[in-house]
């Protein structure tokens, strides 16, 4: 599936919320698109050569209120 199509699935209408921890998915796709704009590569090649989950987690900032909503009230994660 093209990355643009996958990103469209990451929407509230499909139960996805960007502000809590689940927003890391958006962050990963955005990082891939940024990196591949500079050096074109497939997503799988990017995962094999540039993907660094620890660094992405360190850079990504979720919103505490959103985590409380998704984890505590909606019991989604």
GUGU-83535 format. One record per atom (N, C-alpha, C, O): residue number from 1; atom name; residue in one letter; x, y, z. Coordinates in nm, 3 decimals. Last residue first. Layout:
! residues N
site num->NUM; atomo->CA; residuo->A; X->X; Y->Y; Z->Z .
...
//
This chain:
! residues 77
site num->77; atomo->N; residuo->X; X->-0.538; Y->0.139; Z->2.475 .
site num->77; atomo->CA; residuo->X; X->-0.400; Y->0.093; Z->2.465 .
site num->77; atomo->C; residuo->X; X->-0.364; Y->0.008; Z->2.585 .
site num->77; atomo->O; residuo->X; X->-0.251; Y->-0.040; Z->2.594 .
site num->76; atomo->N; residuo->X; X->-0.805; Y->0.196; Z->2.534 .
site num->76; atomo->CA; residuo->X; X->-0.767; Y->0.152; Z->2.399 .
site num->76; atomo->C; residuo->X; X->-0.628; Y->0.094; Z->2.393 .
site num->76; atomo->O; residuo->X; X->-0.602; Y->0.005; Z->2.311 .
site num->75; atomo->N; residuo->X; X->-0.982; Y->0.311; Z->2.724 .
site num->75; atomo->CA; residuo->X; X->-0.917; Y->0.180; Z->2.747 .
site num->75; atomo->C; residuo->X; X->-0.875; Y->0.115; Z->2.614 .
site num->75; atomo->O; residuo->X; X->-0.905; Y->-0.001; Z->2.586 .
site num->74; atomo->N; residuo->X; X->-1.099; Y->0.554; Z->2.738 .
site num->74; atomo->CA; residuo->X; X->-1.138; Y->0.469; Z->2.626 .
site num->74; atomo->C; residuo->X; X->-1.084; Y->0.327; Z->2.639 .
site num->74; atomo->O; residuo->X; X->-1.133; Y->0.235; Z->2.574 .
site num->73; atomo->N; residuo->X; X->-0.976; Y->0.632; Z->2.987 .
site num->73; atomo->CA; residuo->X; X->-1.120; Y->0.641; Z->2.965 .
site num->73; atomo->C; residuo->X; X->-1.165; Y->0.548; Z->2.852 .
site num->73; atomo->O; residuo->X; X->-1.259; Y->0.470; Z->2.870 .
site num->72; atomo->N; residuo->X; X->-0.696; Y->0.557; Z->2.978 .
site num->72; atomo->CA; residuo->X; X->-0.779; Y->0.547; Z->3.098 .
site num->72; atomo->C; residuo->X; X->-0.927; Y->0.543; Z->3.070 .
site num->72; atomo->O; residuo->X; X->-0.998; Y->0.458; Z->3.124 .
site num->71; atomo->N; residuo->X; X->-0.591; Y->0.581; Z->2.715 .
site num->71; atomo->CA; residuo->X; X->-0.558; Y->0.467; Z->2.801 .
site num->71; atomo->C; residuo->X; X->-0.659; Y->0.448; Z->2.913 .
site num->71; atomo->O; residuo->X; X->-0.703; Y->0.336; Z->2.940 .
site num->70; atomo->N; residuo->X; X->-0.711; Y->0.816; Z->2.609 .
site num->70; atomo->CA; residuo->X; X->-0.707; Y->0.690; Z->2.532 .
site num->70; atomo->C; residuo->X; X->-0.685; Y->0.570; Z->2.622 .
site num->70; atomo->O; residuo->X; X->-0.753; Y->0.468; Z->2.609 .
site num->69; atomo->N; residuo->X; X->-0.681; Y->1.005; Z->2.823 .
site num->69; atomo->CA; residuo->X; X->-0.809; Y->0.980; Z->2.757 .
site num->69; atomo->C; residuo->X; X->-0.811; Y->0.844; Z->2.690 .
site num->69; atomo->O; residuo->X; X->-0.903; Y->0.764; Z->2.712 .
site num->68; atomo->N; residuo->X; X->-0.409; Y->0.993; Z->2.883 .
site num->68; atomo->CA; residuo->X; X->-0.508; Y->0.963; Z->2.988 .
site num->68; atomo->C; residuo->X; X->-0.644; Y->0.931; Z->2.927 .
site num->68; atomo->O; residuo->X; X->-0.714; Y->0.840; Z->2.972 .
site num->67; atomo->N; residuo->X; X->-0.305; Y->1.071; Z->2.637 .
site num->67; atomo->CA; residuo->X; X->-0.277; Y->0.936; Z->2.686 .
site num->67; atomo->C; residuo->X; X->-0.377; Y->0.897; Z->2.795 .
site num->67; atomo->O; residuo->X; X->-0.424; Y->0.784; Z->2.799 .
site num->66; atomo->N; residuo->X; X->-0.396; Y->1.334; Z->2.634 .
site num->66; atomo->CA; residuo->X; X->-0.446; Y->1.241; Z->2.533 .
site num->66; atomo->C; residuo->X; X->-0.420; Y->1.096; Z->2.575 .
site num->66; atomo->O; residuo->X; X->-0.503; Y->1.009; Z->2.552 .
site num->65; atomo->N; residuo->X; X->-0.251; Y->1.449; Z->2.840 .
site num->65; atomo->CA; residuo->X; X->-0.397; Y->1.446; Z->2.851 .
site num->65; atomo->C; residuo->X; X->-0.455; Y->1.344; Z->2.753 .
site num->65; atomo->O; residuo->X; X->-0.553; Y->1.276; Z->2.784 .
site num->64; atomo->N; residuo->X; X->0.014; Y->1.424; Z->2.736 .
site num->64; atomo->CA; residuo->X; X->-0.028; Y->1.351; Z->2.855 .
site num->64; atomo->C; residuo->X; X->-0.178; Y->1.339; Z->2.868 .
site num->64; atomo->O; residuo->X; X->-0.229; Y->1.233; Z->2.904 .
site num->63; atomo->N; residuo->X; X->0.100; Y->1.373; Z->2.404 .
site num->63; atomo->CA; residuo->X; X->0.033; Y->1.465; Z->2.497 .
site num->63; atomo->C; residuo->X; X->-0.022; Y->1.384; Z->2.614 .
site num->63; atomo->O; residuo->X; X->-0.096; Y->1.288; Z->2.594 .
site num->62; atomo->N; residuo->X; X->0.428; Y->1.275; Z->2.295 .
site num->62; atomo->CA; residuo->X; X->0.283; Y->1.260; Z->2.302 .
site num->62; atomo->C; residuo->X; X->0.228; Y->1.360; Z->2.403 .
site num->62; atomo->O; residuo->X; X->0.304; Y->1.422; Z->2.478 .
site num->61; atomo->N; residuo->X; X->0.690; Y->1.334; Z->2.099 .
site num->61; atomo->CA; residuo->X; X->0.631; Y->1.383; Z->2.224 .
site num->61; atomo->C; residuo->X; X->0.480; Y->1.368; Z->2.217 .
site num->61; atomo->O; residuo->X; X->0.412; Y->1.438; Z->2.142 .
site num->60; atomo->N; residuo->X; X->0.980; Y->1.181; Z->1.967 .
site num->60; atomo->CA; residuo->X; X->0.834; Y->1.195; Z->1.964 .
site num->60; atomo->C; residuo->X; X->0.782; Y->1.239; Z->2.101 .
site num->60; atomo->O; residuo->X; X->0.825; Y->1.188; Z->2.204 .
site num->59; atomo->N; residuo->X; X->1.249; Y->1.137; Z->2.031 .
site num->59; atomo->CA; residuo->X; X->1.208; Y->1.263; Z->1.968 .
site num->59; atomo->C; residuo->X; X->1.058; Y->1.287; Z->1.973 .
site num->59; atomo->O; residuo->X; X->1.013; Y->1.401; Z->1.982 .
site num->58; atomo->N; residuo->X; X->1.250; Y->0.882; Z->2.140 .
site num->58; atomo->CA; residuo->X; X->1.308; Y->0.991; Z->2.217 .
site num->58; atomo->C; residuo->X; X->1.263; Y->1.127; Z->2.161 .
site num->58; atomo->O; residuo->X; X->1.243; Y->1.222; Z->2.238 .
site num->57; atomo->N; residuo->X; X->1.142; Y->0.732; Z->1.934 .
site num->57; atomo->CA; residuo->X; X->1.069; Y->0.743; Z->2.061 .
site num->57; atomo->C; residuo->X; X->1.120; Y->0.858; Z->2.145 .
site num->57; atomo->O; residuo->X; X->1.043; Y->0.925; Z->2.214 .
site num->56; atomo->N; residuo->X; X->1.352; Y->0.761; Z->1.750 .
site num->56; atomo->CA; residuo->X; X->1.219; Y->0.815; Z->1.719 .
site num->56; atomo->C; residuo->X; X->1.137; Y->0.831; Z->1.847 .
site num->56; atomo->O; residuo->X; X->1.070; Y->0.933; Z->1.866 .
site num->55; atomo->N; residuo->X; X->1.558; Y->0.624; Z->1.881 .
site num->55; atomo->CA; residuo->X; X->1.574; Y->0.767; Z->1.852 .
site num->55; atomo->C; residuo->X; X->1.438; Y->0.831; Z->1.822 .
site num->55; atomo->O; residuo->X; X->1.411; Y->0.943; Z->1.866 .
site num->54; atomo->N; residuo->X; X->1.446; Y->0.365; Z->1.889 .
site num->54; atomo->CA; residuo->X; X->1.484; Y->0.433; Z->2.014 .
site num->54; atomo->C; residuo->X; X->1.496; Y->0.584; Z->1.991 .
site num->54; atomo->O; residuo->X; X->1.449; Y->0.663; Z->2.073 .
site num->53; atomo->N; residuo->X; X->1.414; Y->0.304; Z->1.616 .
site num->53; atomo->CA; residuo->X; X->1.299; Y->0.318; Z->1.704 .
site num->53; atomo->C; residuo->X; X->1.334; Y->0.393; Z->1.831 .
site num->53; atomo->O; residuo->X; X->1.257; Y->0.478; Z->1.875 .
site num->52; atomo->N; residuo->X; X->1.534; Y->0.396; Z->1.336 .
site num->52; atomo->CA; residuo->X; X->1.592; Y->0.382; Z->1.469 .
site num->52; atomo->C; residuo->X; X->1.480; Y->0.409; Z->1.570 .
site num->52; atomo->O; residuo->X; X->1.454; Y->0.524; Z->1.605 .
site num->51; atomo->N; residuo->X; X->1.590; Y->0.343; Z->0.998 .
site num->51; atomo->CA; residuo->X; X->1.492; Y->0.338; Z->1.106 .
site num->51; atomo->C; residuo->X; X->1.562; Y->0.312; Z->1.239 .
site num->51; atomo->O; residuo->X; X->1.639; Y->0.217; Z->1.252 .
site num->50; atomo->N; residuo->X; X->1.779; Y->0.307; Z->0.796 .
site num->50; atomo->CA; residuo->X; X->1.775; Y->0.434; Z->0.870 .
site num->50; atomo->C; residuo->X; X->1.684; Y->0.433; Z->0.993 .
site num->50; atomo->O; residuo->X; X->1.702; Y->0.515; Z->1.082 .
site num->49; atomo->N; residuo->X; X->1.780; Y->0.047; Z->0.678 .
site num->49; atomo->CA; residuo->X; X->1.902; Y->0.128; Z->0.681 .
site num->49; atomo->C; residuo->X; X->1.898; Y->0.249; Z->0.774 .
site num->49; atomo->O; residuo->X; X->2.002; Y->0.291; Z->0.825 .
site num->48; atomo->N; residuo->X; X->1.534; Y->-0.089; Z->0.695 .
site num->48; atomo->CA; residuo->X; X->1.660; Y->-0.164; Z->0.706 .
site num->48; atomo->C; residuo->X; X->1.781; Y->-0.076; Z->0.730 .
site num->48; atomo->O; residuo->X; X->1.876; Y->-0.119; Z->0.795 .
site num->47; atomo->N; residuo->X; X->1.354; Y->0.120; Z->0.653 .
site num->47; atomo->CA; residuo->X; X->1.351; Y->0.045; Z->0.780 .
site num->47; atomo->C; residuo->X; X->1.483; Y->-0.028; Z->0.800 .
site num->47; atomo->O; residuo->X; X->1.537; Y->-0.029; Z->0.911 .
site num->46; atomo->N; residuo->X; X->1.425; Y->0.188; Z->0.391 .
site num->46; atomo->CA; residuo->X; X->1.442; Y->0.286; Z->0.499 .
site num->46; atomo->C; residuo->X; X->1.445; Y->0.216; Z->0.634 .
site num->46; atomo->O; residuo->X; X->1.528; Y->0.248; Z->0.719 .
site num->45; atomo->N; residuo->X; X->1.343; Y->-0.042; Z->0.259 .
site num->45; atomo->CA; residuo->X; X->1.486; Y->-0.006; Z->0.259 .
site num->45; atomo->C; residuo->X; X->1.516; Y->0.094; Z->0.371 .
site num->45; atomo->O; residuo->X; X->1.619; Y->0.085; Z->0.437 .
site num->44; atomo->N; residuo->X; X->1.067; Y->-0.019; Z->0.306 .
site num->44; atomo->CA; residuo->X; X->1.142; Y->-0.132; Z->0.364 .
site num->44; atomo->C; residuo->X; X->1.292; Y->-0.107; Z->0.364 .
site num->44; atomo->O; residuo->X; X->1.362; Y->-0.146; Z->0.457 .
site num->43; atomo->N; residuo->X; X->1.008; Y->0.214; Z->0.159 .
site num->43; atomo->CA; residuo->X; X->0.987; Y->0.212; Z->0.304 .
site num->43; atomo->C; residuo->X; X->1.069; Y->0.100; Z->0.368 .
site num->43; atomo->O; residuo->X; X->1.132; Y->0.120; Z->0.472 .
site num->42; atomo->N; residuo->X; X->1.264; Y->0.290; Z->-0.082 .
site num->42; atomo->CA; residuo->X; X->1.138; Y->0.229; Z->-0.042 .
site num->42; atomo->C; residuo->X; X->1.128; Y->0.231; Z->0.111 .
site num->42; atomo->O; residuo->X; X->1.228; Y->0.248; Z->0.181 .
site num->41; atomo->N; residuo->X; X->1.404; Y->0.615; Z->-0.145 .
site num->41; atomo->CA; residuo->X; X->1.417; Y->0.473; Z->-0.111 .
site num->41; atomo->C; residuo->X; X->1.279; Y->0.420; Z->-0.075 .
site num->41; atomo->O; residuo->X; X->1.189; Y->0.496; Z->-0.041 .
site num->40; atomo->N; residuo->X; X->1.581; Y->0.915; Z->-0.209 .
site num->40; atomo->CA; residuo->X; X->1.468; Y->0.826; Z->-0.242 .
site num->40; atomo->C; residuo->X; X->1.500; Y->0.680; Z->-0.213 .
site num->40; atomo->O; residuo->X; X->1.605; Y->0.627; Z->-0.250 .
site num->39; atomo->N; residuo->X; X->1.679; Y->1.131; Z->0.007 .
site num->39; atomo->CA; residuo->X; X->1.741; Y->1.014; Z->-0.054 .
site num->39; atomo->C; residuo->X; X->1.631; Y->0.915; Z->-0.086 .
site num->39; atomo->O; residuo->X; X->1.591; Y->0.838; Z->0.002 .
site num->38; atomo->N; residuo->X; X->1.492; Y->1.333; Z->0.062 .
site num->38; atomo->CA; residuo->X; X->1.634; Y->1.366; Z->0.042 .
site num->38; atomo->C; residuo->X; X->1.707; Y->1.255; Z->-0.032 .
site num->38; atomo->O; residuo->X; X->1.787; Y->1.282; Z->-0.122 .
site num->37; atomo->N; residuo->X; X->1.260; Y->1.192; Z->0.082 .
site num->37; atomo->CA; residuo->X; X->1.260; Y->1.308; Z->-0.007 .
site num->37; atomo->C; residuo->X; X->1.404; Y->1.350; Z->-0.038 .
site num->37; atomo->O; residuo->X; X->1.434; Y->1.396; Z->-0.148 .
site num->36; atomo->N; residuo->X; X->1.317; Y->1.006; Z->0.276 .
site num->36; atomo->CA; residuo->X; X->1.314; Y->0.958; Z->0.137 .
site num->36; atomo->C; residuo->X; X->1.302; Y->1.073; Z->0.037 .
site num->36; atomo->O; residuo->X; X->1.332; Y->1.055; Z->-0.081 .
site num->35; atomo->N; residuo->X; X->1.301; Y->1.167; Z->0.507 .
site num->35; atomo->CA; residuo->X; X->1.428; Y->1.106; Z->0.469 .
site num->35; atomo->C; residuo->X; X->1.428; Y->1.063; Z->0.322 .
site num->35; atomo->O; residuo->X; X->1.528; Y->1.081; Z->0.252 .
site num->34; atomo->N; residuo->X; X->1.026; Y->1.238; Z->0.498 .
site num->34; atomo->CA; residuo->X; X->1.131; Y->1.340; Z->0.501 .
site num->34; atomo->C; residuo->X; X->1.264; Y->1.283; Z->0.453 .
site num->34; atomo->O; residuo->X; X->1.331; Y->1.342; Z->0.368 .
site num->33; atomo->N; residuo->X; X->0.903; Y->0.987; Z->0.506 .
site num->33; atomo->CA; residuo->X; X->0.879; Y->1.076; Z->0.392 .
site num->33; atomo->C; residuo->X; X->0.986; Y->1.185; Z->0.384 .
site num->33; atomo->O; residuo->X; X->1.032; Y->1.221; Z->0.275 .
site num->32; atomo->N; residuo->X; X->0.996; Y->0.895; Z->0.759 .
site num->32; atomo->CA; residuo->X; X->1.029; Y->0.823; Z->0.636 .
site num->32; atomo->C; residuo->X; X->1.014; Y->0.915; Z->0.514 .
site num->32; atomo->O; residuo->X; X->1.103; Y->0.920; Z->0.429 .
site num->31; atomo->N; residuo->X; X->0.875; Y->1.085; Z->0.924 .
site num->31; atomo->CA; residuo->X; X->1.021; Y->1.076; Z->0.919 .
site num->31; atomo->C; residuo->X; X->1.066; Y->1.003; Z->0.793 .
site num->31; atomo->O; residuo->X; X->1.162; Y->1.044; Z->0.727 .
site num->30; atomo->N; residuo->X; X->0.607; Y->1.023; Z->0.879 .
site num->30; atomo->CA; residuo->X; X->0.657; Y->1.156; Z->0.843 .
site num->30; atomo->C; residuo->X; X->0.809; Y->1.156; Z->0.833 .
site num->30; atomo->O; residuo->X; X->0.866; Y->1.219; Z->0.745 .
site num->29; atomo->N; residuo->X; X->0.597; Y->0.761; Z->0.984 .
site num->29; atomo->CA; residuo->X; X->0.570; Y->0.786; Z->0.842 .
site num->29; atomo->C; residuo->X; X->0.624; Y->0.921; Z->0.797 .
site num->29; atomo->O; residuo->X; X->0.681; Y->0.932; Z->0.689 .
site num->28; atomo->N; residuo->X; X->0.658; Y->0.820; Z->1.254 .
site num->28; atomo->CA; residuo->X; X->0.743; Y->0.729; Z->1.176 .
site num->28; atomo->C; residuo->X; X->0.722; Y->0.753; Z->1.028 .
site num->28; atomo->O; residuo->X; X->0.819; Y->0.765; Z->0.953 .
site num->27; atomo->N; residuo->X; X->0.443; Y->0.985; Z->1.325 .
site num->27; atomo->CA; residuo->X; X->0.579; Y->1.037; Z->1.333 .
site num->27; atomo->C; residuo->X; X->0.675; Y->0.952; Z->1.249 .
site num->27; atomo->O; residuo->X; X->0.762; Y->1.005; Z->1.180 .
site num->26; atomo->N; residuo->X; X->0.227; Y->0.813; Z->1.309 .
site num->26; atomo->CA; residuo->X; X->0.233; Y->0.929; Z->1.221 .
site num->26; atomo->C; residuo->X; X->0.377; Y->0.980; Z->1.211 .
site num->26; atomo->O; residuo->X; X->0.425; Y->1.014; Z->1.103 .
site num->25; atomo->N; residuo->X; X->0.306; Y->0.642; Z->1.519 .
site num->25; atomo->CA; residuo->X; X->0.289; Y->0.589; Z->1.383 .
site num->25; atomo->C; residuo->X; X->0.296; Y->0.702; Z->1.280 .
site num->25; atomo->O; residuo->X; X->0.362; Y->0.689; Z->1.177 .
site num->24; atomo->N; residuo->X; X->0.295; Y->0.797; Z->1.743 .
site num->24; atomo->CA; residuo->X; X->0.427; Y->0.757; Z->1.696 .
site num->24; atomo->C; residuo->X; X->0.419; Y->0.701; Z->1.555 .
site num->24; atomo->O; residuo->X; X->0.515; Y->0.713; Z->1.478 .
site num->23; atomo->N; residuo->X; X->0.037; Y->0.827; Z->1.826 .
site num->23; atomo->CA; residuo->X; X->0.086; Y->0.920; Z->1.725 .
site num->23; atomo->C; residuo->X; X->0.226; Y->0.889; Z->1.677 .
site num->23; atomo->O; residuo->X; X->0.272; Y->0.948; Z->1.579 .
site num->22; atomo->N; residuo->X; X->-0.005; Y->0.668; Z->2.043 .
site num->22; atomo->CA; residuo->X; X->-0.033; Y->0.609; Z->1.911 .
site num->22; atomo->C; residuo->X; X->0.013; Y->0.700; Z->1.798 .
site num->22; atomo->O; residuo->X; X->0.028; Y->0.654; Z->1.684 .
site num->21; atomo->N; residuo->X; X->0.030; Y->0.838; Z->2.262 .
site num->21; atomo->CA; residuo->X; X->0.142; Y->0.754; Z->2.219 .
site num->21; atomo->C; residuo->X; X->0.121; Y->0.692; Z->2.082 .
site num->21; atomo->O; residuo->X; X->0.217; Y->0.666; Z->2.010 .
site num->20; atomo->N; residuo->X; X->-0.186; Y->1.111; Z->2.149 .
site num->20; atomo->CA; residuo->X; X->-0.128; Y->1.020; Z->2.248 .
site num->20; atomo->C; residuo->X; X->-0.013; Y->0.939; Z->2.189 .
site num->20; atomo->O; residuo->X; X->0.034; Y->0.967; Z->2.079 .
site num->19; atomo->N; residuo->X; X->-0.243; Y->1.271; Z->1.906 .
site num->19; atomo->CA; residuo->X; X->-0.176; Y->1.329; Z->2.023 .
site num->19; atomo->C; residuo->X; X->-0.121; Y->1.228; Z->2.126 .
site num->19; atomo->O; residuo->X; X->-0.017; Y->1.256; Z->2.186 .
site num->18; atomo->N; residuo->X; X->-0.378; Y->1.102; Z->1.708 .
site num->18; atomo->CA; residuo->X; X->-0.240; Y->1.145; Z->1.692 .
site num->18; atomo->C; residuo->X; X->-0.174; Y->1.197; Z->1.820 .
site num->18; atomo->O; residuo->X; X->-0.056; Y->1.168; Z->1.841 .
site num->17; atomo->N; residuo->X; X->-0.575; Y->0.819; Z->1.706 .
site num->17; atomo->CA; residuo->X; X->-0.556; Y->0.951; Z->1.766 .
site num->17; atomo->C; residuo->X; X->-0.409; Y->0.986; Z->1.761 .
site num->17; atomo->O; residuo->X; X->-0.324; Y->0.907; Z->1.804 .
site num->16; atomo->N; residuo->X; X->-0.802; Y->0.624; Z->1.519 .
site num->16; atomo->CA; residuo->X; X->-0.662; Y->0.659; Z->1.548 .
site num->16; atomo->C; residuo->X; X->-0.655; Y->0.801; Z->1.602 .
site num->16; atomo->O; residuo->X; X->-0.722; Y->0.891; Z->1.551 .
site num->15; atomo->N; residuo->X; X->-1.052; Y->0.551; Z->1.431 .
site num->15; atomo->CA; residuo->X; X->-1.016; Y->0.521; Z->1.569 .
site num->15; atomo->C; residuo->X; X->-0.872; Y->0.551; Z->1.605 .
site num->15; atomo->O; residuo->X; X->-0.824; Y->0.508; Z->1.710 .
site num->14; atomo->N; residuo->X; X->-1.114; Y->0.643; Z->1.185 .
site num->14; atomo->CA; residuo->X; X->-1.078; Y->0.502; Z->1.193 .
site num->14; atomo->C; residuo->X; X->-1.031; Y->0.463; Z->1.334 .
site num->14; atomo->O; residuo->X; X->-0.976; Y->0.354; Z->1.353 .
site num->13; atomo->N; residuo->X; X->-1.149; Y->0.910; Z->1.231 .
site num->13; atomo->CA; residuo->X; X->-1.266; Y->0.834; Z->1.184 .
site num->13; atomo->C; residuo->X; X->-1.241; Y->0.683; Z->1.184 .
site num->13; atomo->O; residuo->X; X->-1.335; Y->0.604; Z->1.182 .
site num->12; atomo->N; residuo->X; X->-0.892; Y->0.992; Z->1.289 .
site num->12; atomo->CA; residuo->X; X->-0.988; Y->0.975; Z->1.398 .
site num->12; atomo->C; residuo->X; X->-1.107; Y->0.892; Z->1.355 .
site num->12; atomo->O; residuo->X; X->-1.159; Y->0.812; Z->1.432 .
site num->11; atomo->N; residuo->X; X->-0.649; Y->0.809; Z->1.098 .
site num->11; atomo->CA; residuo->X; X->-0.742; Y->0.921; Z->1.117 .
site num->11; atomo->C; residuo->X; X->-0.839; Y->0.888; Z->1.230 .
site num->11; atomo->O; residuo->X; X->-0.864; Y->0.772; Z->1.261 .
site num->10; atomo->N; residuo->X; X->-0.467; Y->0.658; Z->0.921 .
site num->10; atomo->CA; residuo->X; X->-0.436; Y->0.706; Z->1.056 .
site num->10; atomo->C; residuo->X; X->-0.519; Y->0.830; Z->1.083 .
site num->10; atomo->O; residuo->X; X->-0.467; Y->0.942; Z->1.090 .
site num->9; atomo->N; residuo->X; X->-0.527; Y->0.629; Z->0.659 .
site num->9; atomo->CA; residuo->X; X->-0.592; Y->0.537; Z->0.753 .
site num->9; atomo->C; residuo->X; X->-0.568; Y->0.578; Z->0.898 .
site num->9; atomo->O; residuo->X; X->-0.641; Y->0.535; Z->0.988 .
site num->8; atomo->N; residuo->X; X->-0.354; Y->0.803; Z->0.538 .
site num->8; atomo->CA; residuo->X; X->-0.496; Y->0.840; Z->0.543 .
site num->8; atomo->C; residuo->X; X->-0.575; Y->0.749; Z->0.637 .
site num->8; atomo->O; residuo->X; X->-0.679; Y->0.789; Z->0.689 .
site num->7; atomo->N; residuo->X; X->-0.117; Y->0.656; Z->0.548 .
site num->7; atomo->CA; residuo->X; X->-0.133; Y->0.774; Z->0.635 .
site num->7; atomo->C; residuo->X; X->-0.278; Y->0.816; Z->0.647 .
site num->7; atomo->O; residuo->X; X->-0.322; Y->0.861; Z->0.753 .
site num->6; atomo->N; residuo->X; X->-0.167; Y->0.471; Z->0.346 .
site num->6; atomo->CA; residuo->X; X->-0.155; Y->0.424; Z->0.484 .
site num->6; atomo->C; residuo->X; X->-0.174; Y->0.540; Z->0.581 .
site num->6; atomo->O; residuo->X; X->-0.239; Y->0.525; Z->0.685 .
site num->5; atomo->N; residuo->X; X->-0.158; Y->0.642; Z->0.127 .
site num->5; atomo->CA; residuo->X; X->-0.282; Y->0.571; Z->0.159 .
site num->5; atomo->C; residuo->X; X->-0.279; Y->0.521; Z->0.303 .
site num->5; atomo->O; residuo->X; X->-0.380; Y->0.529; Z->0.374 .
site num->4; atomo->N; residuo->X; X->0.110; Y->0.717; Z->0.137 .
site num->4; atomo->CA; residuo->X; X->0.005; Y->0.819; Z->0.146 .
site num->4; atomo->C; residuo->X; X->-0.129; Y->0.756; Z->0.183 .
site num->4; atomo->O; residuo->X; X->-0.205; Y->0.813; Z->0.261 .
site num->3; atomo->N; residuo->X; X->0.242; Y->0.476; Z->0.093 .
site num->3; atomo->CA; residuo->X; X->0.252; Y->0.540; Z->0.224 .
site num->3; atomo->C; residuo->X; X->0.144; Y->0.646; Z->0.242 .
site num->3; atomo->O; residuo->X; X->0.091; Y->0.662; Z->0.352 .
site num->2; atomo->N; residuo->X; X->0.059; Y->0.221; Z->-0.082 .
site num->2; atomo->CA; residuo->X; X->0.139; Y->0.344; Z->-0.081 .
site num->2; atomo->C; residuo->X; X->0.133; Y->0.414; Z->0.055 .
site num->2; atomo->O; residuo->X; X->0.031; Y->0.410; Z->0.124 .
site num->1; atomo->N; residuo->X; X->0.085; Y->-0.117; Z->0.000 .
site num->1; atomo->CA; residuo->X; X->0.000; Y->0.000; Z->0.000 .
site num->1; atomo->C; residuo->X; X->0.090; Y->0.123; Z->0.000 .
site num->1; atomo->O; residuo->X; X->0.187; Y->0.128; Z->0.075 .
//
